[in-house]
Amino acid sequence: MVTRDTLGDVHFIGIGGAGMRGLARVFAQRGARVTGCDASPAPQLRTTFGEDAVDFEHDPAHLSDRVGEPIDLVVHTAALPDDHAELEAARAREISTHTYSEALGLVFNDATGVAVAGTHGKTTCATMLAIVLEEAGHDPTAVIGGNVRRWGGHARAGEGAIFVAEACEFGGNFHAMEPTHVLLTNIDRAHLDFYPDHEAIKSSFRDFLETRTGTVVANDDDPGAREVVAHTSGASRRVGRGDDVAWHIRPGEQSEERYFRLERGDGASCSPPLTVPIPGDHQLDNAAEVAAMARELGLDWSAIAAGLEAYDGVGRRFEVVRSESPRVVDDYAHHPEEIATTVAAAREARGDRAMTVCFQPHQYKRTFHFMGEWAPAFEGVERLWLVDIYGARDHDGEPRATLEDVADEVRNVVGSLRLFESPESLGRAIRKERAEGEFVLILGAGDIRRAAEMVGKSDA
């Protein structure tokens, strides 16, 4: 049996995924001999794990013995089909196979695990909390769904007792985790290909929260999170702008760094005031929830304040990829609620600049399920440039929407609208017409990142 202490030889199928590459890094730093494969070339994976450790194609031969030592565990993405050739080869050799979430549980469940859960904001909050703990000397382990600049990757393997990880609700994956504490950001209507309605996803979150042995710190300003926590047993600390909360958010004056305090019901307040250097009210909420969780973990206010000031961002979460004109910000937002929130933050950050918003819808069926919600998300945008839909986990016979469907819905709520067939054509347009849009916001969870990379490298 493979355990945390006997990881042995571990092969990751789909090692290029954000969570997978982070978990592989933790396994390697804890003594596992890691190999992996991925259909998408990413040379940095070979830099991390070794030139011969990663192959950019799938092949059952990857499961052959290496230097006389058999592979002990295969870790694969949940999206991998059950009849995948490498999975079938693993079963034929009686090699233990785990999904990403199950493998994460091997190293997370024995620690003081802090699971960061919610339909939006997991990556930012998990990164922020891990950095606060790191700056305070707790040397945490963390697995993050984005590239953390200071770590040069998606994870850090510390020697401390605390393990911070995102708890993904898609497919019920977070049920493989047994957290000590949970930081709950929000519960929105999402993953409609798995959860039939909002009630179903709230029920799944309730079941997940019941597994914790410690405290849930929750965003009380989110109706879904508030409702679920109210119907969950165990300790909770609610954070928000209302009166009946454990920690009340008291925003201060706005500037480039946003100031705020957390006040207890008895009037006691944190000292010094806390800051978070990211635009948007939602980021202030994220920082407040992180501060409350850090307090739950025993940190004093000075350490929390210093940790928040040290936070320097995570890839694709309001990431500035070009600072000169045009100023280009890249963000993972792809859910209508995330888009509306991120556009609002961009309006705050752009100053007097004109703004162009670029968006690539994610999945044909997902785009279909959110028809009727795209117009409110983009309402009032001056220029909207849409890139053709990024297909992933789509199957024949499922309901589908097209880019033209989205365009028809938003046409009357934006100033102007253009459609592009690819991220590359979008990137070329941004470079050529940069004078027209001095602030460019790029949104999406697919390969629209390529446009951001093109513009970020451009000197033109």
C-alpha positions as CSV (number, residue, x, y, z in Angstrom):
1,M,0.0,0.0,0.0
2,V,1.3,3.5,-0.9
3,T,1.3,5.9,2.0
4,R,2.6,9.3,2.8
5,D,5.8,7.7,4.1
6,T,6.3,5.2,1.3
7,L,5.6,7.2,-1.9
8,G,8.1,5.2,-3.9
9,D,8.0,5.6,-7.7
10,V,5.1,7.7,-8.8
11,H,3.9,8.4,-12.4
12,F,1.7,11.4,-13.2
13,I,-0.5,11.1,-16.2
14,G,-1.3,14.7,-17.2
15,I,1.5,16.2,-15.2
16,G,1.2,19.5,-16.9
17,G,-2.1,20.4,-15.2
18,A,-1.8,23.2,-12.5
19,G,-2.7,21.0,-9.6
20,M,-0.9,17.9,-10.9
21,R,2.4,19.7,-11.4
22,G,2.2,21.2,-7.9
23,L,1.4,17.8,-6.3
24,A,4.2,16.1,-8.3
25,R,6.6,18.7,-6.9
26,V,5.5,18.0,-3.3
27,F,5.8,14.2,-3.9
28,A,9.3,14.7,-5.3
29,Q,10.4,16.9,-2.5
30,R,9.2,14.3,-0.1
31,G,11.3,11.6,-1.6
32,A,9.2,10.1,-4.4
33,R,10.8,9.3,-7.7
34,V,8.5,11.2,-10.0
35,T,7.9,10.7,-13.7
36,G,5.1,12.0,-15.8
37,C,3.6,12.6,-19.2
38,D,1.4,15.2,-20.8
39,A,0.1,15.8,-24.3
40,S,1.0,19.5,-24.1
41,P,4.7,20.3,-24.3
42,A,5.9,22.4,-21.3
43,P,9.8,22.4,-21.2
44,Q,9.8,23.8,-17.6
45,L,8.5,20.4,-16.4
46,R,11.7,18.8,-17.5
47,T,13.7,21.5,-15.7
48,T,11.8,20.7,-12.5
49,F,11.7,16.9,-12.6
50,G,14.6,16.0,-14.9
51,E,15.2,15.8,-18.6
52,D,14.3,12.1,-18.8
53,A,11.5,12.2,-16.3
54,V,8.8,13.8,-18.4
55,D,7.5,12.8,-21.8
56,F,5.2,14.9,-23.9
57,E,3.0,12.0,-25.2
58,H,1.0,9.3,-23.6
59,D,2.3,5.7,-23.9
60,P,1.7,2.5,-21.9
61,A,5.4,1.9,-22.1
62,H,5.8,4.6,-19.4
63,L,4.7,2.0,-16.9
64,S,7.6,-0.4,-17.6
65,D,10.0,-1.0,-14.7
66,R,12.7,1.6,-14.3
67,V,16.2,0.3,-13.4
68,G,14.5,-2.8,-12.0
69,E,12.2,-0.9,-9.7
70,P,8.4,-1.0,-10.5
71,I,6.2,2.0,-10.4
72,D,4.2,2.0,-7.1
73,L,1.5,4.6,-7.9
74,V,-0.1,6.2,-10.9
75,V,-1.7,9.6,-10.4
76,H,-4.1,10.8,-13.1
77,T,-6.4,13.7,-13.7
78,A,-10.1,13.0,-13.1
79,A,-10.8,14.1,-16.7
80,L,-8.8,11.0,-18.0
81,P,-11.2,8.5,-19.7
82,D,-11.4,5.1,-17.9
83,D,-10.2,3.3,-21.0
84,H,-7.0,5.4,-21.3
85,A,-4.2,3.2,-22.5
86,E,-1.9,4.1,-19.6
87,L,-4.6,3.5,-17.0
88,E,-5.4,0.1,-18.5
89,A,-1.7,-0.8,-18.5
90,A,-1.5,0.2,-14.8
91,R,-4.4,-2.0,-13.9
92,A,-2.9,-4.9,-15.9
93,R,0.3,-4.6,-13.9
94,E,-1.8,-4.2,-10.6
95,I,-0.3,-0.8,-10.0
96,S,-2.3,1.4,-7.6
97,T,-4.1,4.3,-9.4
98,H,-5.4,7.5,-7.8
99,T,-7.1,10.6,-9.1
100,Y,-5.3,13.9,-8.4
101,S,-7.7,14.5,-5.4
102,E,-7.2,11.0,-4.0
103,A,-3.4,11.4,-4.2
104,L,-3.6,14.9,-2.7
105,G,-5.4,13.2,0.3
106,L,-2.4,10.9,0.8
107,V,-0.2,13.8,1.9
108,F,-2.9,16.3,3.0
109,N,-5.0,14.3,5.4
110,D,-2.3,13.5,7.9
111,A,-1.3,17.2,8.2
112,T,-3.0,20.2,9.8
113,G,-4.8,20.6,6.6
114,V,-6.4,23.9,5.6
115,A,-8.7,23.4,2.7
116,V,-9.6,26.5,0.7
117,A,-13.0,25.9,-0.8
118,G,-15.5,27.8,-2.9
119,T,-16.6,28.3,-6.5
120,H,-14.4,31.4,-6.9
121,G,-11.3,32.8,-5.3
122,K,-9.6,29.5,-4.2
123,T,-6.3,30.1,-5.9
124,T,-5.9,33.7,-4.6
125,C,-6.9,32.9,-1.0
126,A,-4.8,29.7,-0.8
127,T,-1.7,31.6,-2.1
128,M,-2.3,34.5,0.2
129,L,-2.7,32.2,3.2
130,A,0.4,30.2,2.4
131,I,2.5,33.3,2.0
132,V,1.2,34.8,5.3
133,L,2.2,31.5,7.0
134,E,5.6,31.4,5.2
135,E,6.4,34.9,6.2
136,A,5.5,34.1,9.8
137,G,8.0,31.2,9.9
138,H,5.5,28.3,9.8
139,D,7.1,26.8,6.7
140,P,3.8,25.4,5.3
141,T,3.3,22.9,2.5
142,A,1.0,24.2,-0.2
143,V,-0.5,23.1,-3.5
144,I,-1.9,25.9,-5.6
145,G,-3.9,26.1,-8.9
146,G,-1.7,28.9,-10.2
147,N,1.9,29.7,-10.7
148,V,3.2,31.5,-7.5
149,R,6.0,33.9,-8.5
150,R,8.1,33.6,-5.3
151,W,8.1,29.8,-5.5
152,G,8.6,29.5,-9.2
153,G,5.8,27.0,-9.5
154,H,2.5,25.7,-8.2
155,A,3.7,24.3,-4.8
156,R,6.1,24.5,-1.9
157,A,7.0,21.5,0.3
158,G,7.7,22.8,3.8
159,E,8.7,21.1,7.0
160,G,5.9,22.7,9.1
161,A,2.7,21.1,10.3
162,I,0.3,23.1,8.1
163,F,-0.7,22.1,4.6
164,V,-2.7,24.6,2.5
165,A,-4.5,23.2,-0.5
166,E,-7.4,24.2,-2.8
167,A,-10.5,22.0,-2.4
168,C,-12.0,21.6,-5.9
169,E,-15.8,21.0,-5.9
170,F,-15.9,19.8,-9.6
171,G,-17.1,16.3,-9.7
172,G,-17.1,16.2,-5.9
173,N,-13.4,15.9,-5.9
174,F,-13.0,17.6,-2.5
175,H,-14.6,14.7,-0.8
176,A,-11.2,12.9,-0.9
177,M,-9.9,15.5,1.5
178,E,-10.2,15.3,5.3
179,P,-9.4,18.9,6.4
180,T,-8.7,20.2,9.8
181,H,-9.9,23.7,8.9
182,V,-11.8,25.1,5.9
183,L,-11.7,28.6,4.4
184,L,-14.9,29.0,2.4
185,T,-15.1,31.9,-0.1
186,N,-18.5,31.5,-1.7
187,I,-20.9,29.0,-3.3
188,D,-22.2,30.0,-6.6
189,R,-24.2,28.2,-9.3
190,A,-21.4,26.4,-11.2
191,H,-20.3,23.1,-12.8
192,L,-23.8,22.6,-14.2
193,D,-22.5,19.5,-16.2
194,F,-22.2,17.8,-12.8
195,Y,-24.4,19.6,-10.3
196,P,-28.0,19.9,-11.7
197,D,-28.8,23.0,-9.7
198,H,-27.6,25.4,-7.0
199,E,-29.1,23.2,-4.3
200,A,-27.1,20.2,-5.4
201,I,-23.8,22.1,-5.2
202,K,-24.7,23.6,-1.8
203,S,-25.5,20.0,-0.5
204,S,-22.1,18.8,-1.7
205,F,-20.4,21.7,0.2
206,R,-22.4,20.9,3.3
207,D,-21.2,17.3,3.2
208,F,-17.6,18.5,2.7
209,L,-17.7,20.9,5.7
210,E,-19.0,18.1,8.0
211,T,-15.7,16.2,7.5
212,R,-13.6,19.0,9.1
213,T,-12.3,18.5,12.7
214,G,-11.6,22.2,13.3
215,T,-13.1,25.5,12.2
216,V,-14.7,26.9,9.0
217,V,-13.9,30.5,8.3
218,A,-16.6,31.7,5.8
219,N,-17.5,34.7,3.8
220,D,-20.8,35.8,5.4
221,D,-21.5,38.3,2.6
222,D,-22.0,35.4,0.2
223,P,-25.6,34.0,0.5
224,G,-24.6,30.5,-0.5
225,A,-21.7,30.3,2.0
226,R,-23.8,31.8,4.7
227,E,-26.7,29.4,4.2
228,V,-24.4,26.3,4.1
229,V,-22.5,27.3,7.2
230,A,-25.7,27.9,9.1
231,H,-26.8,24.3,8.4
232,T,-23.4,22.7,9.3
233,S,-22.3,21.5,12.7
234,G,-19.0,22.4,14.3
235,A,-17.1,25.6,14.9
236,S,-17.4,28.5,12.5
237,R,-16.1,32.1,12.2
238,R,-18.1,34.2,9.8
239,V,-16.4,37.2,8.2
240,G,-18.3,40.0,6.5
241,R,-19.7,43.5,6.5
242,G,-22.9,42.7,8.5
243,D,-23.3,43.0,12.2
244,D,-23.9,39.4,13.3
245,V,-20.4,38.1,12.4
246,A,-17.4,36.9,14.2
247,W,-15.2,39.4,12.3
248,H,-16.6,42.6,10.8
249,I,-14.7,44.0,7.8
250,R,-14.1,47.7,8.3
251,P,-12.7,49.2,5.0
252,G,-10.4,52.1,5.3
253,E,-9.5,54.8,2.8
254,Q,-8.8,53.7,-0.8
255,S,-5.4,54.1,-2.4
256,E,-3.1,51.8,-4.3
257,E,-3.0,49.6,-1.2
258,R,-6.4,49.0,0.3
259,Y,-6.6,49.4,4.1
260,F,-9.0,47.5,6.3
261,R,-9.5,46.3,9.8
262,L,-11.2,43.3,11.3
263,E,-13.3,44.0,14.3
264,R,-14.8,41.5,16.7
265,G,-18.3,41.7,18.0
266,D,-17.1,43.2,21.3
267,G,-15.4,46.0,19.4
268,A,-11.8,44.7,19.6
269,S,-9.9,45.5,16.4
270,C,-6.9,44.2,14.7
271,S,-3.7,46.3,15.0
272,P,-2.0,47.3,12.8
273,P,-4.5,47.8,10.0
274,L,-4.2,45.3,7.2
275,T,-3.6,45.9,3.5
276,V,-3.9,44.0,0.3
277,P,-2.3,45.4,-2.9
278,I,-4.9,44.1,-5.4
279,P,-7.8,46.0,-6.9
280,G,-11.3,45.0,-6.2
281,D,-13.7,44.7,-3.3
282,H,-13.6,40.9,-3.8
283,Q,-9.9,40.9,-3.1
284,L,-10.4,42.8,0.1
285,D,-12.9,40.1,1.1
286,N,-10.3,37.4,0.2
287,A,-7.7,39.1,2.4
288,A,-10.1,39.5,5.3
289,E,-11.0,35.7,5.2
290,V,-7.3,34.9,5.0
291,A,-6.5,37.1,8.0
292,A,-9.3,35.5,10.0
293,M,-8.0,32.0,9.2
294,A,-4.4,33.0,10.0
295,R,-5.7,34.2,13.4
296,E,-7.4,30.9,13.9
297,L,-4.1,29.2,13.2
298,G,-2.5,31.3,16.0
299,L,-0.8,34.1,14.2
300,D,-0.7,37.6,15.7
301,W,-1.9,40.7,13.9
302,S,1.6,42.0,13.1
303,A,2.6,38.8,11.4
304,I,-0.6,38.7,9.4
305,A,-0.1,42.3,8.3
306,A,3.4,41.6,7.3
307,G,2.4,38.5,5.3
308,L,-0.4,40.3,3.4
309,E,2.1,43.1,2.5
310,A,4.5,40.4,1.2
311,Y,1.8,38.9,-1.1
312,D,3.1,39.5,-4.7
313,G,0.4,37.7,-6.7
314,V,-0.2,34.5,-8.5
315,G,-0.3,33.7,-12.2
316,R,-3.5,34.5,-14.1
317,R,-5.2,36.2,-11.1
318,F,-5.2,39.9,-12.2
319,E,-1.7,39.4,-13.4
320,V,-0.1,42.4,-15.0
321,V,1.7,40.9,-18.1
322,R,2.6,44.2,-19.6
323,S,3.0,47.4,-17.7
324,E,3.7,49.9,-20.5
325,S,1.1,51.0,-23.1
326,P,-1.1,49.1,-23.5
327,R,-1.2,47.9,-19.9
328,V,-2.3,44.3,-20.1
329,V,-3.9,42.3,-17.3
330,D,-4.5,38.6,-17.6
331,D,-7.1,36.8,-15.4
332,Y,-8.6,33.3,-15.2
333,A,-12.1,34.5,-14.8
334,H,-14.6,32.6,-17.0
335,H,-17.8,32.3,-14.9
336,P,-20.2,35.2,-15.4
337,E,-20.0,36.3,-11.8
338,E,-16.2,36.2,-11.8
339,I,-16.2,38.2,-15.0
340,A,-18.4,40.9,-13.6
341,T,-16.3,41.1,-10.5
342,T,-13.0,41.2,-12.4
343,V,-14.3,43.9,-14.9
344,A,-15.3,46.0,-11.9
345,A,-11.8,45.7,-10.4
346,A,-10.3,46.6,-13.8
347,R,-12.4,49.7,-14.0
348,E,-10.9,50.7,-10.6
349,A,-7.4,50.0,-11.7
350,R,-7.4,51.5,-15.2
351,G,-7.6,55.1,-14.1
352,D,-8.3,57.3,-17.1
353,R,-7.3,54.8,-19.7
354,A,-9.7,53.4,-22.3
355,M,-10.4,49.7,-21.8
356,T,-10.8,46.7,-24.1
357,V,-12.0,43.5,-22.5
358,C,-11.1,40.2,-24.3
359,F,-12.8,37.0,-23.4
360,Q,-12.8,33.3,-24.5
361,P,-15.8,31.3,-23.3
362,H,-14.9,27.9,-21.7
363,Q,-16.6,24.8,-23.0
364,Y,-19.5,24.6,-25.4
365,K,-21.9,23.1,-22.9
366,R,-20.8,25.5,-20.1
367,T,-21.3,28.4,-22.4
368,F,-24.8,27.1,-23.2
369,H,-25.7,26.7,-19.5
370,F,-24.8,30.4,-18.8
371,M,-26.7,31.9,-21.7
372,G,-28.7,34.8,-20.3
373,E,-25.9,35.6,-17.8
374,W,-23.3,36.9,-20.3
375,A,-25.0,40.2,-20.9
376,P,-25.1,41.3,-17.3
377,A,-21.5,40.3,-16.9
378,F,-20.3,42.5,-19.7
379,E,-22.8,45.3,-19.4
380,G,-21.2,48.8,-20.0
381,V,-17.9,47.5,-21.4
382,E,-16.6,49.9,-24.0
383,R,-15.0,47.4,-26.3
384,L,-15.5,43.6,-26.1
385,W,-13.3,41.3,-28.1
386,L,-14.5,37.6,-28.1
387,V,-12.3,34.6,-29.0
388,D,-13.8,31.4,-30.2
389,I,-14.9,28.9,-27.5
390,Y,-12.3,26.7,-25.9
391,G,-13.6,23.1,-26.0
392,A,-12.8,20.8,-23.0
393,R,-14.7,17.8,-21.7
394,D,-17.4,18.4,-24.4
395,H,-19.2,15.4,-25.9
396,D,-21.5,14.8,-28.9
397,G,-25.2,15.1,-28.0
398,E,-24.7,17.6,-25.2
399,P,-26.3,21.1,-25.4
400,R,-24.0,23.6,-27.0
401,A,-23.7,27.3,-27.6
402,T,-21.6,29.0,-30.2
403,L,-19.5,32.2,-30.1
404,E,-22.2,33.8,-32.3
405,D,-24.8,33.0,-29.6
406,V,-22.7,34.8,-27.0
407,A,-22.1,37.7,-29.4
408,D,-25.9,38.1,-30.1
409,E,-26.6,38.2,-26.3
410,V,-24.0,40.9,-25.4
411,R,-24.2,43.0,-28.6
412,N,-26.6,45.6,-27.2
413,V,-24.9,46.1,-23.8
414,V,-21.4,46.9,-24.9
415,G,-20.0,49.8,-26.9
416,S,-18.4,47.8,-29.7
417,L,-17.9,44.1,-30.4
418,R,-15.3,42.1,-32.4
419,L,-14.9,38.3,-32.9
420,F,-11.6,36.4,-33.3
421,E,-11.0,32.9,-34.4
422,S,-8.0,32.2,-32.2
423,P,-5.9,33.7,-29.3
424,E,-3.1,34.3,-31.8
425,S,-5.3,36.5,-34.0
426,L,-6.4,38.4,-30.9
427,G,-2.8,38.9,-29.8
428,R,-1.9,40.3,-33.2
429,A,-4.8,42.7,-33.0
430,I,-3.8,43.9,-29.6
431,R,-0.3,44.6,-30.7
432,K,-1.3,46.3,-33.9
433,E,-4.1,48.5,-32.4
434,R,-2.6,49.2,-28.9
435,A,-3.3,52.9,-29.2
436,E,-7.1,52.2,-29.3
437,G,-7.1,50.4,-26.0
438,E,-4.6,51.6,-23.4
439,F,-5.8,49.1,-20.8
440,V,-6.5,45.5,-22.0
441,L,-8.2,42.9,-19.7
442,I,-7.8,39.3,-20.9
443,L,-10.3,36.8,-19.4
444,G,-10.7,33.0,-19.8
445,A,-9.6,29.6,-18.6
446,G,-8.6,28.2,-21.9
447,D,-5.7,29.0,-24.2
448,I,-6.4,32.7,-24.4
449,R,-3.3,33.0,-22.2
450,R,-1.3,32.8,-25.5
451,A,-2.6,36.2,-26.5
452,A,-1.4,37.6,-23.2
453,E,2.1,36.0,-23.7
454,M,2.3,37.5,-27.2
455,V,1.6,41.0,-26.0
456,G,3.7,40.6,-22.9
457,K,6.7,39.8,-25.1
458,S,6.0,42.5,-27.6
459,D,8.2,45.6,-27.6
460,A,6.2,47.1,-30.5
